[in-house]
Amino acid sequence: MDIAGAWGIPLGTVEGPDMALAKQVFRGRTLADMIFDVLDQAKKRGAGKWIVRSKQGKIDIVRPGQNSPVYHFGADDNVAQVEDQQDIEDLVTRVKIVGAEAWVQWCIKTVLTERFAYLIYSPNYGCELEKALQQPSRRAVEAELERTITEALLADPRTEMVKDFSFSWQGDQVKVSFTAVPVIGDPERLEVVLGG
């Protein structure tokens, strides 16, 4: 509950764990990691298993199996038609890509993610795009984009250097091309379109 309060996250039902735990220091950890570390520590001290769920914009901490009611539709039931719709806008999908392609995808995603905008990401992840795009001149925008992209990509130990930036403007949009050089493997020429 202390973590949620410190981050300004609304709490719903908090059934537990109801035990005193050792004080923990979290540096450079995501909010999810912090919450799961606390629940794991409580489990190890005998509080049992707890799950975190989101309900009506608030987080609940409950024991597994507390969702009710549960409906079962079987083939023998009197169901004429069943439709299922799911809004995928707020879902998080994890895809594991391995090898050089994983690093290239990481580079592009890192460049396109606004730094500090999402609690799920570490403060070391992403680029300061809004700040860069608000510079007073195109030359200043380009210099700031080069700085923030280079800084963001060098945060990963797989990246040796970022070089050869070029910028192509069309109205308020800028296409940024650059070469990302991995520690192991061949350099990759990457492009992203920003602004507009």
C-alpha positions in Angstrom: 0.0 0.0 0.0 2.9 2.3 0.7 4.2 1.9 -2.9 0.8 2.6 -4.5 0.4 5.7 -2.3 3.9 7.0 -3.1 3.1 6.6 -6.9 -0.4 8.1 -6.6 -2.1 4.9 -7.7 -5.7 4.4 -6.6 -6.2 1.3 -4.5 -9.3 -0.9 -4.5 -9.5 -4.0 -2.4 -6.4 -4.8 -0.5 -7.0 -8.1 1.4 -3.3 -8.6 2.3 -0.7 -9.5 2.9 -1.1 -8.2 6.4 2.3 -8.5 7.9 5.3 -6.2 8.7 8.1 -6.6 6.1 11.6 -5.4 6.1 12.2 -2.0 4.5 13.4 -2.3 0.9 15.2 0.2 -1.3 14.2 0.3 -4.9 16.6 2.0 -7.3 15.9 1.9 -11.1 13.1 -0.6 -10.7 9.8 -0.5 -12.4 6.6 -0.1 -10.4 5.5 -3.7 -11.2 8.9 -5.1 -10.0 8.6 -3.3 -6.7 5.1 -4.6 -6.1 6.0 -8.1 -7.0 9.1 -8.0 -4.8 7.0 -7.0 -1.8 4.5 -9.8 -2.5 7.3 -12.3 -3.0 8.9 -11.3 0.3 5.5 -11.7 2.1 5.1 -15.1 0.5 8.5 -16.3 1.7 7.6 -15.1 5.2 4.5 -17.3 5.3 1.7 -14.9 4.0 0.8 -17.2 1.1 0.2 -16.2 -2.5 -1.3 -12.9 -3.5 -2.2 -11.5 -6.9 -2.5 -8.0 -8.3 -5.4 -7.2 -10.5 -6.9 -4.1 -12.0 -10.5 -3.4 -11.5 -12.4 -0.2 -12.4 -9.2 1.8 -12.6 -7.9 0.7 -9.2 -5.5 -2.1 -8.2 -6.6 -4.9 -6.0 -4.4 -7.3 -4.0 -6.3 -10.5 -3.4 -5.8 -14.2 -3.0 -6.0 -16.3 -6.2 -9.5 -17.4 -7.1 -11.4 -14.4 -5.8 -12.9 -13.4 -9.1 -16.7 -13.9 -9.0 -19.1 -14.7 -10.4 -17.8 -17.3 -12.9 -20.0 -18.2 -15.8 -19.7 -21.4 -17.7 -21.1 -21.9 -21.2 -21.0 -25.4 -22.5 -22.0 -27.0 -25.8 -25.1 -28.4 -24.1 -26.3 -25.1 -22.7 -29.1 -23.1 -24.3 -26.9 -20.6 -25.9 -27.9 -19.6 -29.4 -25.0 -17.2 -30.2 -21.9 -16.2 -28.3 -20.0 -13.1 -29.2 -16.7 -12.0 -27.7 -15.2 -8.6 -28.2 -12.0 -7.4 -26.7 -10.4 -4.0 -26.9 -6.7 -4.5 -27.5 -5.8 -0.8 -27.0 -4.7 -1.2 -23.4 -3.2 -4.7 -23.6 0.5 -5.4 -23.2 1.9 -8.0 -25.5 5.2 -9.6 -25.0 7.1 -10.9 -27.9 10.5 -12.5 -27.5 12.8 -12.0 -30.5 16.3 -13.4 -30.3 19.6 -12.4 -32.0 20.5 -9.3 -34.0 16.8 -8.8 -35.0 15.9 -8.5 -31.3 18.5 -5.7 -30.9 17.3 -3.9 -34.0 13.7 -4.0 -32.7 14.8 -2.8 -29.3 16.6 0.1 -30.9 13.6 1.2 -32.9 11.2 0.8 -29.9 13.5 2.7 -27.6 13.8 5.6 -30.1 10.0 5.8 -30.5 9.2 5.6 -26.8 9.0 8.9 -24.9 11.3 8.8 -21.9 9.6 9.3 -18.4 6.1 9.0 -20.0 5.3 5.5 -18.9 5.6 4.1 -15.4 6.1 0.6 -16.7 9.5 1.6 -18.1 12.7 2.4 -16.3 13.7 6.1 -16.2 16.7 5.1 -18.3 14.5 3.9 -21.2 13.4 5.9 -24.2 14.2 9.3 -25.8 13.3 12.8 -24.8 11.5 13.4 -28.1 9.0 16.1 -26.9 11.9 18.2 -25.6 13.9 17.7 -28.8 11.0 18.6 -31.1 10.3 21.8 -29.1 13.7 23.4 -29.9 13.5 26.8 -31.5 15.1 25.8 -34.9 15.5 22.8 -37.1 19.2 22.8 -36.5 18.6 22.7 -32.7 16.0 20.0 -33.1 18.4 17.8 -35.0 21.2 18.3 -32.5 18.9 17.4 -29.6 17.5 14.4 -31.5 21.0 13.1 -32.2 21.9 13.6 -28.5 18.8 11.8 -27.0 18.8 9.0 -29.5 22.5 8.3 -29.0 22.2 8.4 -25.2 19.1 6.1 -25.2 20.7 3.5 -27.5 24.1 3.5 -25.6 22.2 2.6 -22.4 22.1 -1.0 -23.8 25.5 -2.8 -23.5 24.9 -4.4 -26.8 25.3 -1.0 -28.5 28.8 0.1 -29.3 28.1 3.4 -31.0 25.5 5.5 -32.9 26.7 7.6 -35.8 26.0 9.0 -39.3 22.8 10.9 -38.5 20.8 12.5 -41.4 17.6 14.4 -41.2 14.9 14.9 -43.9 12.1 17.4 -43.1 8.6 17.4 -44.6 6.5 20.1 -42.9 6.7 19.4 -39.1 7.7 15.8 -39.6 11.3 14.8 -39.6 12.7 11.4 -40.8 15.8 10.6 -38.8 18.3 8.1 -40.3 21.3 6.8 -38.3 23.6 3.9 -38.1 23.5 1.8 -34.9 26.6 -0.3 -34.4 26.3 -3.3 -32.1 29.2 -4.7 -30.1 28.8 -8.0 -32.0 27.5 -8.0 -35.5 27.1 -5.7 -38.5 26.0 -2.0 -38.3 22.3 -1.4 -39.0 21.0 1.7 -40.8 17.7 2.6 -39.0 15.0 5.2 -39.8 12.2 6.7 -37.7 9.7 9.4 -38.5 8.9 11.8 -35.7 6.6 14.8 -35.2 3.7 16.1 -37.2 
